[in-house]
Amino acid sequence: MRLTPAQLEHYRTYGFAAVENLFDPEELERLRAHADRDLATESPRRVLEAGSSLVRATHGAHLATAFFGDLVRLSRLIDIAEQVVGEDVYIHQFKINAKSALGGEMWEWHQDSYFWAREDGMHGSGAMNVVVHLDEVTEFNGPLMLIPGSHRVGEIPASDVPGQHGGDAWLQTVSAQLKYTLGQDVLRQLVDRHGIESIKGPAGTTLLFDPAVVHGSPGNLSPYDRRLLIMSYNRSDNPLADVANPRPEFIAARDFTPLRRLDRDEVPNHPLGAPPAAVTEPGR
Ligand SMILES: O=C(O)CCC(=O)C(=O)O
């Protein structure tokens, strides 16, 4: 599957593009079942909302489960990723964000690329995010919000909350109080110029976005969950540099081997089976 020239043009101009019908209803059902299984499984990859037993997210499910390991290798995804970034790709990050009903917390405004440069040593611009919404998204359950065109501004200075290093320090890069966020003045200038777009739509709504696009999302005050998957592809020839305190492999993969496409472009029908294996650190 390839993007149309209009979709590609939209992506280059605004930093994001919607893709319709990437998954059919049965495939979406499988995605939800396996996402729920991963979210329900205790593991070092799983993060809770601060001071709560609600699950915020899991990371690196593609390393821990055959289902998600195969999902990222679907031709339809690799075709699009290669079309956009122009080369062989691997998965830098894989997140399942739960944004639970009545308590899923916000994501502050940020650029993913800012985190990836500082925390992971990713310096080129060879990456692309694929977001698949597993639930209907409305203005009430915490939609993703983007500042269109902000990827063309480049790296935008962010506040740096002084943090610890090693151990659990990576949690600061995925919690509701993010390590690097944009200040009000900078945001105001950006929004004055570019506006804000919020992504709403039925379950299955799929969005591609450039990791340099400024984005965030409010908390979920509705009685409906807003689960989503984010698969971050990066060019295999844009590997991470060494950094002093690398984040765990399940947050920032260091195996840059190009992904091989699955033989069939079908969402795998693996039984839910046993819970996913624990990912141990370092490596896999
Ligand atoms: O789940 C969301 O609403 C936003 C997620 C996000 O910004 C991120 O994972 O970097």
The ligand as a Gaussian input file, in Angstrom:
#p B3LYP/6-31G(d) Opt

LIG

0 1
 O       -1.294000       9.192000      23.643000
 C       -1.287000      10.394000      23.387000
 O       -2.307000      11.072000      23.386000
 C       -0.022000      11.138000      23.060000
 C        1.171000      10.280000      23.049000
 C        2.438000      10.999000      22.805000
 O        2.505000      12.165000      22.590000
 C        3.661000      10.233000      22.805000
 O        3.617000       9.018000      23.110000
 O        4.721000      10.827000      22.499000

